[in-house]
Structure formats: structure tokens, C-alpha cells
Amino acid sequence: MSEQINQTKNKKVPSTLERVVEKFIFRCRWLLAPFFIGLLVAVVLLLLKFFKYLYSMALNTFSATNQELLVGILTLVDTALLAGLLLIIIFSGYENFVSKLNIDNHEDRPVWMGKVGFSGLKMKLISAIVAISAVELLKVFISSNNHSTDELLWKVLIHVTFVVSGVLFALTDYINSKTMNH
């Protein structure tokens, strides 16, 4: 009992100025909301680009080679991965930095929503970047006769850099989680 009283006595009572500054800083988190709305606009733009490319592919299906068709399909996959990445950033970023989404446990609510912290967001981000890079690399290899050896080498090196970065992010998160638990 006396320990609780001592802890209460030792707590610093914030000054009026400190409370005002803290409330102001807390309310400023809403300055991030326009960024997430802008990313939603980018998803709409990707959707338009996706359908434009799909329409163009449909018109050229019978005249295109299998290689051209495969590269076109990979481009659509790439666009879908990028749109999914943006949605992960929008949902997680908004919930982590601005406000919780009040959607009353909607049946379509992704299971990871509300559970992905900054560390998890970084891992999802790097995973999506590696996947997008892999699709881009596959597109280049399919049409490798259109690229010089130097271009192919640079594409592979860039992809390997993304993969190594992802592994290092995962390793540092793993080490950090172990040190935080002890």
C-alpha cells in the first residue's frame, strides 16, 4: 500500500503547457490522412491502367506471340501486386498512425488488419517489393533477346539486392523481438 502511495507521489504531474503541446501533437497525426487518400487515388489510377492494358491485350491476343502474351499477363500480375501493396500500406499506415478503422468486424475485414504493427508493415512491404521485382525479372528473362547482357546483369543484381534486404530486415526484426522479450 505504501509502495503505491510512493509511486503516486513520484509521478510527475504534467504542466498545462505540456498537456496542450501533447494534445496538439496527437491531433497532428491527422496530417497523414491525405497521404493515405492520395494512395487510394493511386490505386484507382492503377485500376484504370490495368483495364487499359487488359483491353489492349484482348485486342491483340490473336496476333501476339506466346512470349508477348506471357509478358502482358505478368504485367497485369505486377500491377495487381502493386495495388495490393498500396492497400496494405493504406490500411496498416492509417490504423498505426492515424486512427483505428471502425468497420464493426465486417465479414470481409482482412485478418491482418489491426494486427500489423510497423515491423509487420515493413516485412509486408519488402515481401511485396521482392515479389514485384521477381515478376519484373521474369518478364525480362522471357524477352531476354531484347536486352543486353549488362541490362540482364543489372536486373538480377537489383533483384538480389531486394532479396538480401528482405532477409536482413527479417533478421533484424527477429533479433529485435528476441532482445525485447528478455
Solvent accessible surface area in square Angstrom, and as a share of the most:
residue,aa,sasa,rsa
1,M,180,0.80
2,S,78,0.51
3,E,119,0.54
4,Q,120,0.53
5,I,85,0.43
6,N,82,0.42
7,Q,104,0.46
8,T,95,0.55
9,K,153,0.65
10,N,125,0.64
11,K,151,0.64
12,K,157,0.67
13,V,126,0.72
14,P,48,0.30
15,S,63,0.41
16,T,89,0.52
17,L,131,0.65
18,E,56,0.25
19,R,105,0.38
20,V,87,0.50
21,V,66,0.38
22,E,90,0.40
23,K,113,0.48
24,F,130,0.54
25,I,113,0.57
26,F,129,0.54
27,R,155,0.57
28,C,41,0.25
29,R,61,0.22
30,W,113,0.40
31,L,125,0.62
32,L,64,0.32
33,A,14,0.11
34,P,85,0.54
35,F,135,0.56
36,F,21,0.09
37,I,107,0.54
38,G,38,0.37
39,L,51,0.25
40,L,78,0.39
41,V,82,0.47
42,A,32,0.25
43,V,26,0.15
44,V,82,0.47
45,L,105,0.52
46,L,32,0.16
47,L,92,0.46
48,L,111,0.55
49,K,121,0.51
50,F,50,0.21
51,F,112,0.47
52,K,140,0.59
53,Y,81,0.31
54,L,69,0.34
55,Y,142,0.54
56,S,47,0.30
57,M,29,0.13
58,A,64,0.50
59,L,120,0.60
60,N,75,0.38
61,T,50,0.29
62,F,203,0.84
63,S,95,0.61
64,A,31,0.24
65,T,78,0.45
66,N,133,0.68
67,Q,65,0.29
68,E,100,0.45
69,L,55,0.27
70,L,81,0.40
71,V,33,0.19
72,G,2,0.02
73,I,80,0.40
74,L,19,0.10
75,T,31,0.18
76,L,20,0.10
77,V,62,0.36
78,D,17,0.09
79,T,19,0.11
80,A,57,0.45
81,L,60,0.30
82,L,67,0.34
83,A,22,0.17
84,G,31,0.30
85,L,13,0.06
86,L,22,0.11
87,L,62,0.31
88,I,36,0.18
89,I,40,0.20
90,I,9,0.04
91,F,59,0.25
92,S,5,0.03
93,G,2,0.02
94,Y,43,0.17
95,E,11,0.05
96,N,56,0.29
97,F,84,0.35
98,V,5,0.03
99,S,33,0.21
100,K,121,0.51
101,L,48,0.24
102,N,136,0.70
103,I,70,0.36
104,D,132,0.68
105,N,135,0.69
106,H,99,0.44
107,E,161,0.72
108,D,106,0.55
109,R,63,0.23
110,P,45,0.28
111,V,127,0.73
112,W,58,0.20
113,M,9,0.04
114,G,44,0.42
115,K,158,0.67
116,V,18,0.10
117,G,33,0.32
118,F,122,0.51
119,S,53,0.34
120,G,29,0.28
121,L,16,0.08
122,K,57,0.24
123,M,48,0.21
124,K,65,0.28
125,L,61,0.30
126,I,15,0.08
127,S,64,0.41
128,A,16,0.13
129,I,49,0.25
130,V,35,0.20
131,A,37,0.28
132,I,30,0.15
133,S,13,0.09
134,A,41,0.32
135,V,19,0.11
136,E,65,0.29
137,L,25,0.12
138,L,89,0.45
139,K,28,0.12
140,V,11,0.06
141,F,95,0.40
142,I,40,0.20
143,S,16,0.10
144,S,39,0.25
145,N,125,0.64
146,N,110,0.56
147,H,55,0.24
148,S,58,0.38
149,T,111,0.65
150,D,94,0.49
151,E,81,0.36
152,L,36,0.18
153,L,97,0.48
154,W,160,0.56
155,K,82,0.35
156,V,48,0.27
157,L,82,0.41
158,I,87,0.44
159,H,29,0.13
160,V,71,0.41
161,T,82,0.48
162,F,70,0.29
163,V,56,0.32
164,V,74,0.43
165,S,36,0.23
166,G,10,0.10
167,V,91,0.52
168,L,95,0.47
169,F,79,0.33
170,A,42,0.32
171,L,88,0.44
172,T,78,0.45
173,D,27,0.14
174,Y,128,0.49
175,I,91,0.46
176,N,79,0.41
177,S,51,0.33
178,K,90,0.38
179,T,85,0.49
180,M,146,0.65
181,N,116,0.60
182,H,186,0.83
